[in-house]
Structures are given as structure tokens and as C-alpha cells.
């Protein structure tokens, strides 16, 4: 059976990056509202954009949340399994040397 190799650092970084992106996407409307824009025309255009943005980006953020959850779960499950296997191997080694 071939060895399985997982880059755990990259998996965790991916999950963390997705969390940041999701937060940025979810907070885009508030960022625009908090912006101090002198021209009301520009402010209204940005508010309209963020309203449309929220509707259109919903599916994208749902997809990112799914991938982020898979990355987190994959990292957690892989490290837990690796730890369990290491413990079982250590117990087997200590039992065979007695």
C-alpha cells in the first residue's frame, strides 16, 4: 500500500485563509458604510454595489465555508488518526519487547 502524505501546514493555512476571506466578504458592506466618502453620489453607488454584492456573493461564501470546513475537519481528523496510530504502534512495540 502506498504511503499517504498530507501537508498539514498547508491544509491549516488554507482553512485560515478561507476564514479570513469569508470574513472579508461578509463584512464588505459594513466596510463601505464605515468609509468616509465625501461625495454622496459615490457613497450611494457603493451602497448599491454592496447590496448587489451581498446577494451575489452569498453562494460564493457558502462554497468557501464548505471548503473551509472540509479543510479544518481534514486537518483535525488526520492529526487525531496519526496520533492514535502512533500510540498504538508504541504500545505494540512495548508489548513485543517484553
C-alpha positions as CSV (number, residue, x, y, z in Angstrom):
1,X,0.0,0.0,0.0
2,X,1.4,3.4,-0.9
3,X,2.2,5.9,1.8
4,X,-0.2,8.8,2.3
5,X,1.3,12.2,2.6
6,X,-0.6,15.3,3.7
7,X,0.9,18.7,4.0
8,X,-0.8,19.6,7.3
9,X,0.7,23.1,7.4
10,X,-0.8,23.9,4.0
11,X,-4.1,22.4,5.0
12,X,-4.3,24.5,8.1
13,X,-3.1,27.7,6.2
14,X,-5.8,27.1,3.6
15,X,-8.5,26.8,6.3
16,X,-7.2,30.0,8.0
17,X,-7.0,31.9,4.7
18,X,-10.6,30.9,3.8
19,X,-11.7,32.1,7.2
20,X,-10.2,35.5,6.5
21,X,-11.7,35.7,3.0
22,X,-15.1,34.7,4.3
23,X,-14.9,37.4,7.0
24,X,-13.8,40.0,4.4
25,X,-16.6,39.1,2.1
26,X,-19.2,39.0,4.8
27,X,-18.1,42.4,6.1
28,X,-17.7,44.2,2.8
29,X,-21.0,46.1,3.2
30,X,-20.0,47.3,6.7
31,X,-16.6,48.4,5.4
32,X,-18.3,50.6,2.7
33,X,-20.7,52.0,5.3
34,X,-17.9,52.9,7.6
35,X,-15.9,54.6,4.8
36,X,-15.9,58.4,4.9
37,X,-16.7,59.3,1.3
38,X,-17.3,63.0,0.7
39,X,-19.4,62.7,-2.5
40,X,-22.9,61.3,-1.8
41,X,-23.1,60.0,-5.4
42,X,-20.1,57.8,-4.8
43,X,-21.4,56.7,-1.4
44,X,-24.8,55.8,-2.9
45,X,-23.2,53.9,-5.8
46,X,-21.1,51.9,-3.3
47,X,-24.1,51.2,-1.1
48,X,-26.0,49.9,-4.2
49,X,-22.9,47.8,-5.1
50,X,-22.7,46.3,-1.7
51,X,-26.4,45.4,-1.7
52,X,-25.9,43.6,-5.0
53,X,-22.6,42.2,-3.8
54,X,-24.3,40.6,-0.7
55,X,-26.8,38.8,-2.9
56,X,-24.3,37.6,-5.5
57,X,-21.5,36.7,-3.2
58,X,-23.7,34.5,-0.9
59,X,-23.2,31.4,-3.0
60,X,-19.5,32.0,-3.2
61,X,-19.2,32.4,0.6
62,X,-21.3,29.3,1.2
63,X,-18.9,27.3,-1.1
64,X,-15.9,28.8,0.7
65,X,-17.4,27.9,4.1
66,X,-17.8,24.3,2.9
67,X,-14.2,24.0,1.7
68,X,-13.0,25.7,4.9
69,X,-15.0,23.2,7.0
70,X,-13.6,20.3,5.0
71,X,-10.0,21.7,5.4
72,X,-10.5,22.1,9.2
73,X,-12.1,18.7,9.5
74,X,-9.4,17.0,7.4
75,X,-6.7,18.6,9.5
76,X,-8.3,17.6,12.8
77,X,-9.2,14.1,11.7
78,X,-5.8,13.4,10.1
79,X,-3.8,14.6,13.1
80,X,-6.1,12.6,15.5
81,X,-5.7,9.5,13.4
82,X,-2.0,10.0,13.2
83,X,-1.7,10.4,17.0
84,X,-3.8,7.3,17.6
85,X,-1.8,5.2,15.2
86,X,1.5,6.4,16.8
87,X,0.2,5.5,20.2
88,X,-0.9,2.0,19.0
89,X,2.4,1.4,17.4
90,X,4.2,2.5,20.6
91,X,2.1,0.1,22.6
92,X,2.7,-2.7,20.1
93,X,6.4,-2.1,20.3
94,X,6.5,-2.0,24.1
95,X,4.4,-5.2,24.2
96,X,6.7,-7.1,21.8
97,X,9.9,-6.1,23.7
98,X,8.6,-7.6,27.0
